[in-house]
Amino acid sequence: MVHERAPALGGELQQLPRTFHVIATSVTVVGRVVARPWLWYRCVAYHRQSVTRSCALLIWIAGCGFSAHVVPGGDDAGGGSAVIDSGTPGNLDAAGCVAGFLDLCAQAPPTTGLDITDAQTLDTDDDPRCRTYPQAGDSAVCLVYVSSVSIAGTGSLTVIGSRPLAIASTSAISIAGAIDVGSHGSQIGPAADHSACAFATSPDMDLGGGGGGAGGTFTQVGGNGGIGDSDDSLGGDGTGRPGTHGVATPVTRLRGGCRGQAGGAEKVSGGNGGIGGHSGGALYLYARQSITIPGTLRATGARGEGGETQAGGGGGGSGGLVVIESPSITITGQLSANGGGGGQGGARIGSTDVSGLPGSDGALGATPAPGGFGANNNDARFSTGGAGGAGTVAATAGTSSILGGGGGGGAAGAITLLGATRTLGGSTISPPPS
């Protein structure tokens, strides 16, 4: 499909077809919500003498991005609806082409549905249900394109693999069970730990206690690590400076979150810094008619591990990304993309080596995942890992210590709802949707 850039609004607008002019004018009214609008258009069927002329308007943000943004003031917490700009999935051409976050015009029509009544796992690298959907400027997507989606209350879909997952339905999606694209335990979510993630500084290696690693930063910043060897007790090389978080970036593509940073070691061949937690993965849901979710969607980040002897704790992984797009969205269940808690720093007490304790994985709900704490019978000399971001609460930094510094908490990820009607009463969505 070829997209052409529309002329700037103004006198040039008068040169566009009448139908397009009406649509564009209506967007100007609703367009107060569009951040940095780049206006693109696609004429589906236009003939100068035809009364059936039709143009579909798409609004994209920089690069390959989302097609819409919700009007501030919509009832995100307790139900109701919100108006979005006209680059929504409601704009379908006569052939049923989907015009939204993913353009499926070139895809062969689906012939089967997706019905899940038991526990299933989908690997986005090699599952036969995947179509490979190229994504400009980022990794290809595993696209599961079907006629309908139903996940019963007894069903669950656990997703792993290096590619993001997109599930698109030509009718409706109903999720009474669960979809899990998060990282926790031994599970790593799809497209987790994006390669573009970075930190401002790395934690120091220090005999008296390595610095804590920073939590993963995604659309929000993760917590910084804590200082190690705060009393400069060993080595004479100063304190163990902590790792510090990177810069938050807006979401423009379907991608996973950012991994937590490893803590600073004691020395070469000494105690190792705690491993940083994996981030949450990436999930996109689209339905031509409606999406109903009384069940759960999870895209949470994993915990940072505790530091070994005299080493800093690892940072928690950030939450991932969930994008839900349909003309009608009803959510009464739980959606969570919370960050993981940071790990506790380690120590040497006398001649005894003591590792710090890990943080907690991000979980469903809106409660921040706690950082690691309590090593050596709750010894107050030990650091504490920072809490992961959740709800409206930002990730916190690990604490400083005369031993290994604590790892920072991972930032919450992002949940984006694109739909003309949103009913969210009774739901728990963390962080709050945009």
C-alpha positions in Angstrom: 0.0 0.0 0.0 1.3 3.5 -0.9 0.7 6.3 1.5 1.0 9.9 0.4 1.5 12.8 2.6 -1.4 15.2 2.7 -0.9 18.9 2.2 -1.0 21.2 5.2 -4.5 22.1 6.4 -5.6 25.5 5.1 -6.3 26.6 1.6 -5.0 23.3 0.3 -7.8 21.5 2.1 -10.3 23.0 -0.3 -8.7 21.0 -3.1 -9.4 17.7 -1.4 -12.5 15.6 -2.3 -15.7 16.7 -0.4 -15.9 13.5 1.6 -12.3 13.8 2.7 -12.9 17.5 3.5 -15.8 16.5 5.8 -13.7 13.9 7.6 -10.7 16.2 7.9 -13.0 19.0 9.2 -14.4 16.7 11.9 -10.9 15.8 12.9 -10.1 19.4 13.4 -12.9 19.5 16.0 -11.8 16.4 17.7 -8.2 17.1 16.8 -7.5 19.0 20.0 -6.4 15.6 21.4 -3.8 14.9 18.6 -0.2 15.3 19.8 2.1 16.2 17.0 -0.3 15.1 14.3 1.2 14.1 11.0 -1.7 13.9 8.6 -1.7 11.1 6.0 -4.5 10.0 3.8 -5.5 7.1 1.6 -8.3 7.3 -1.0 -10.0 3.9 -1.1 -12.5 4.6 -3.8 -12.9 8.0 -5.4 -14.5 9.0 -8.6 -15.3 12.6 -9.5 -18.9 11.7 -10.5 -19.5 9.0 -7.9 -21.6 9.7 -4.8 -19.9 6.7 -3.2 -16.5 8.2 -3.0 -14.8 7.3 0.2 -11.6 8.3 1.9 -10.1 6.8 5.0 -8.1 9.2 7.1 -5.1 7.9 9.1 -3.3 9.9 11.8 0.1 8.6 12.7 2.7 10.0 15.0 6.4 10.1 14.2 7.6 7.1 12.2 5.5 3.9 12.5 3.2 4.9 15.3 -0.2 4.8 16.9 -3.2 5.9 15.0 -5.0 7.7 17.8 -4.9 9.3 21.2 -7.7 9.5 23.7 -9.2 12.8 24.6 -8.1 13.8 28.1 -11.0 13.7 30.5 -12.4 10.3 29.5 -13.4 8.1 32.3 -10.4 5.8 32.6 -11.0 4.7 36.1 -14.7 4.0 36.3 -16.2 3.3 33.0 -17.8 5.5 30.3 -16.3 6.4 26.9 -13.7 8.7 25.4 -13.5 10.2 21.9 -10.4 9.6 19.8 -9.2 11.0 16.5 -10.4 9.5 13.3 -7.3 7.3 12.7 -9.2 4.4 14.3 -10.1 0.9 13.3 -13.6 2.2 12.5 -12.2 3.4 9.2 -12.5 0.3 7.1 -12.7 0.3 3.3 -15.3 -1.6 1.3 -13.1 -4.7 1.1 -12.8 -4.9 4.9 -9.3 -3.6 5.0 -8.2 -2.8 8.5 -6.7 0.7 8.8 -5.2 1.1 12.3 -2.0 0.5 14.2 -1.2 -2.5 11.9 -2.3 -2.2 8.2 -3.6 -5.6 7.2 -4.7 -4.8 3.7 -2.1 -7.0 2.1 -3.0 -10.0 4.4 -5.0 -12.9 3.0 -8.3 -13.1 4.8 -8.4 -15.5 7.8 -10.3 -18.7 7.5 -10.1 -20.0 11.1 -10.8 -18.7 14.6 -8.7 -18.8 17.8 -10.5 -20.7 20.6 -8.6 -21.5 23.8 -10.2 -23.5 26.6 -7.0 -24.9 28.2 -3.5 -23.8 29.0 -1.5 -23.1 25.9 1.9 -21.6 25.1 2.8 -19.6 21.9 6.4 -19.0 20.9 6.4 -16.0 18.5 9.6 -17.4 16.8 8.1 -20.6 15.4 4.5 -21.1 16.3 2.6 -22.2 13.1 -0.2 -19.7 13.9 2.1 -16.8 13.3 2.3 -14.8 10.1 5.4 -12.7 9.8 4.4 -9.0 9.7 7.4 -6.7 8.9 7.6 -3.7 11.2 9.6 -0.7 9.8 12.5 0.2 12.1 12.0 -2.7 14.5 11.7 -6.5 14.7 9.0 -8.3 12.7 5.8 -9.1 14.5 4.1 -12.5 15.0 0.6 -11.8 13.6 -2.1 -14.2 14.5 -4.9 -13.1 12.1 -8.2 -14.9 12.7 -11.9 -14.6 12.2 -12.7 -14.5 15.9 -10.9 -14.9 19.3 -12.3 -16.6 22.4 -10.3 -17.4 25.5 -12.6 -19.2 28.0 -12.3 -18.8 31.7 -10.5 -22.1 31.8 -8.1 -21.0 29.1 -4.8 -19.2 29.1 -2.2 -18.2 26.6 1.4 -17.8 27.8 3.6 -16.0 25.2 7.4 -16.2 24.7 9.8 -15.6 21.9 11.9 -12.8 20.4 9.1 -11.2 18.4 6.1 -9.1 19.6 2.7 -10.7 19.4 -0.3 -9.2 17.5 -3.7 -10.9 17.5 -6.2 -9.5 15.1 -9.8 -10.6 14.6 -12.2 -9.7 11.7 -15.0 -9.8 14.2 -14.7 -9.8 18.0 -12.2 -10.8 20.8 -13.4 -12.1 24.2 -10.9 -12.9 26.9 -12.4 -14.5 30.0 -9.2 -16.3 30.8 -5.7 -14.9 30.6 -3.0 -13.8 28.2 0.5 -13.5 29.7 3.3 -11.7 27.9 5.1 -10.8 31.1 8.5 -11.9 32.5 8.5 -13.6 35.8 10.2 -16.7 37.2 11.8 -18.5 34.3 9.5 -17.0 31.7 10.6 -14.2 29.4 7.9 -12.3 27.6 7.8 -11.8 23.8 10.2 -9.1 22.5 11.4 -8.4 26.1 14.6 -6.4 26.8 14.6 -4.1 23.8 18.0 -3.4 22.2 17.5 0.4 22.3 17.4 0.5 26.1 20.3 2.3 27.8 21.4 3.6 31.2 23.0 7.0 32.0 25.8 5.5 34.1 27.0 2.0 35.2 27.5 1.0 38.8 31.0 0.8 40.3 32.9 -2.3 41.2 34.1 -1.8 44.8 35.8 -4.0 47.4 33.7 -2.3 50.1 30.5 -2.7 48.2 29.5 -2.4 44.6 26.9 0.1 43.5 23.3 -1.0 42.8 22.1 -1.4 39.3 19.3 0.9 38.0 15.8 -0.3 37.1 14.7 -0.6 33.5 13.4 2.6 31.9 10.7 2.5 29.2 8.0 5.2 28.9 8.7 6.1 32.5 12.1 6.1 34.3 13.3 3.3 36.5 14.7 3.8 39.9 18.4 4.5 40.4 20.7 2.1 42.2 21.9 2.7 45.7 25.5 3.7 46.6 27.7 0.9 47.8 30.5 1.2 50.4 29.1 4.4 51.6 31.7 4.7 54.3 34.6 4.1 51.9 35.7 1.3 54.3 37.8 -0.8 51.9 40.0 -0.2 49.0 40.5 3.6 49.5 38.8 4.2 46.2 35.8 6.0 47.4 32.2 4.9 47.4 30.7 2.4 44.9 28.7 4.7 42.7 25.4 3.4 41.6 23.9 2.9 38.1 21.5 5.6 37.0 18.5 5.3 34.8 18.2 6.2 31.2 15.8 8.6 29.4 12.2 7.7 29.0 11.0 7.3 25.4 7.6 7.5 23.9 6.1 4.4 22.3 6.1 4.5 18.5 6.3 0.8 17.6 5.2 -2.6 19.0 8.1 -3.5 21.2 9.0 -4.8 24.7 10.2 -2.9 27.7 13.7 -2.5 29.1 15.8 -4.9 31.3 17.1 -3.9 34.7 20.9 -3.2 35.0 23.2 -5.6 36.7 24.7 -4.5 40.0 28.4 -3.6 40.5 30.7 -6.4 41.5 33.0 -6.6 44.5 36.1 -7.2 42.3 37.2 -9.2 39.3 36.6 -12.8 40.3 34.9 -11.6 43.4 31.2 -11.4 44.3 29.1 -10.8 41.3 26.5 -8.0 41.0 22.9 -9.1 41.0 21.4 -9.8 37.6 18.9 -7.3 36.2 15.3 -8.4 35.7 13.9 -9.0 32.3 11.3 -6.6 31.0 7.7 -7.3 30.1 6.9 -8.2 26.5 4.7 -6.7 23.8 1.1 -7.4 22.9 -1.3 -5.9 20.4 -5.0 -6.8 20.2 -7.3 -5.7 17.4 -10.9 -6.5 16.6 -13.0 -5.1 13.9 -16.2 -5.1 16.0 -15.4 -5.3 19.8 -13.0 -6.4 22.5 -14.3 -7.6 25.8 -11.9 -8.5 28.7 -13.4 -9.8 31.9 -10.2 -11.8 32.4 -6.5 -10.8 32.7 -3.7 -9.5 30.6 -0.2 -9.4 32.1 2.9 -7.7 30.7 4.9 -7.2 33.9 8.7 -7.0 34.4 10.8 -9.4 36.4 12.7 -8.9 39.7 16.3 -7.9 40.1 18.5 -10.5 41.8 20.4 -9.9 45.0 24.1 -9.1 44.9 26.6 -11.7 45.9 29.4 -11.0 48.5 30.0 -7.2 48.7 28.2 -6.6 45.4 25.3 -4.4 44.4 21.8 -5.7 43.7 20.3 -5.9 40.2 17.7 -3.4 38.9 14.1 -4.6 38.3 12.9 -5.0 34.7 10.4 -2.5 33.4 6.8 -3.4 32.4 6.1 -4.1 28.8 3.6 -2.7 26.3 -0.1 -3.6 25.7 -2.1 -1.9 22.9 -5.8 -2.6 22.5 -7.6 -1.3 19.4 -11.3 -1.7 18.5 -14.3 0.5 18.0 -15.7 -0.9 21.2 -13.6 -1.8 24.2 -15.0 -3.2 27.5 -12.7 -4.2 30.3 -13.9 -5.4 33.7 -10.8 -7.6 34.5 -7.2 -6.8 35.2 -4.5 -5.4 32.9 -1.0 -4.9 34.4 2.3 -3.8 33.0 4.0 -3.2 36.4 7.8 -3.1 36.9 9.8 -5.6 39.0 11.5 -4.8 42.3 15.2 -4.3 42.6 17.5 -6.7 44.3 19.3 -6.2 47.7 23.0 -5.7 47.9 25.3 -8.4 49.3 28.0 -8.3 52.1 30.7 -10.1 53.9 30.0 -10.2 57.7 33.2 -11.2 59.4 34.3 -14.2 57.4 30.8 -15.1 56.3 29.6 -14.3 52.7 26.0 -13.2 52.5 24.1 -12.6 49.3 21.3 -10.1 49.2 17.8 -11.2 48.5 16.0 -10.7 45.2 13.2 -8.3 44.6 9.7 -9.4 43.7 8.3 -9.8 40.1 5.8 -7.3 38.9 2.3 -8.8 39.5 -1.3 -8.3 38.5 -3.1 -5.5 40.2 -1.7 -2.0 41.1 0.5 -2.8 44.0 4.2 -2.0 43.5 6.5 -5.0 43.6 8.8 -4.7 46.7 12.5 -4.6 46.4 14.7 -7.2 48.1 15.2 -6.9 51.8 15.8 -8.9 55.0 19.1 -10.6 54.4 21.2 -11.8 57.5 18.1 -11.8 59.7 17.0 -8.3 58.7 20.4 -6.8 59.3 20.0 -3.0 59.1 23.4 -2.5 57.5 22.2 -4.1 54.3 20.6 -2.1 51.5 17.1 -2.5 50.2 16.1 -2.8 46.6 13.7 -0.2 45.1 10.1 -0.9 44.4 8.8 -1.4 40.9 6.5 1.2 39.3 2.8 0.4 39.4 -0.4 2.3 39.1 0.4 6.0 39.4 3.4 5.3 41.7 6.9 5.7 40.1 9.7 3.2 40.6 11.9 3.9 43.5 15.7 3.9 44.0 17.6 1.3 45.8 19.0 2.4 49.2 22.6 3.1 49.9 24.7 1.0 52.3 28.2 0.5 53.8 27.9 -2.8 52.0 26.5 -3.5 48.5 24.0 -0.9 47.2 20.4 -1.9 46.4 19.1 -2.2 42.9 16.5 0.3 41.6 12.9 -0.7 40.8 11.8 -1.2 37.2 9.5 1.4 35.7 5.9 0.6 34.8 5.3 -0.1 31.2 2.5 1.3 29.0 -1.1 0.4 28.2 -2.8 2.1 25.3 -6.5 1.9 24.4 -7.6 3.0 21.0 -11.3 2.9 20.5 -14.3 5.2 20.1 -16.1 3.6 23.1 -14.4 2.5 26.2 -16.2 0.9 29.2 -13.8 0.3 32.1 -16.0 0.1 35.1 -14.8 -2.5 37.7 -11.5 -2.9 36.0 -7.9 -2.6 37.4 -5.5 -1.2 34.8 -2.0 -0.5 35.9 -0.4 1.8 34.9 -3.5 3.9 33.9 -4.2 3.6 30.2 -3.4 6.3 27.7 
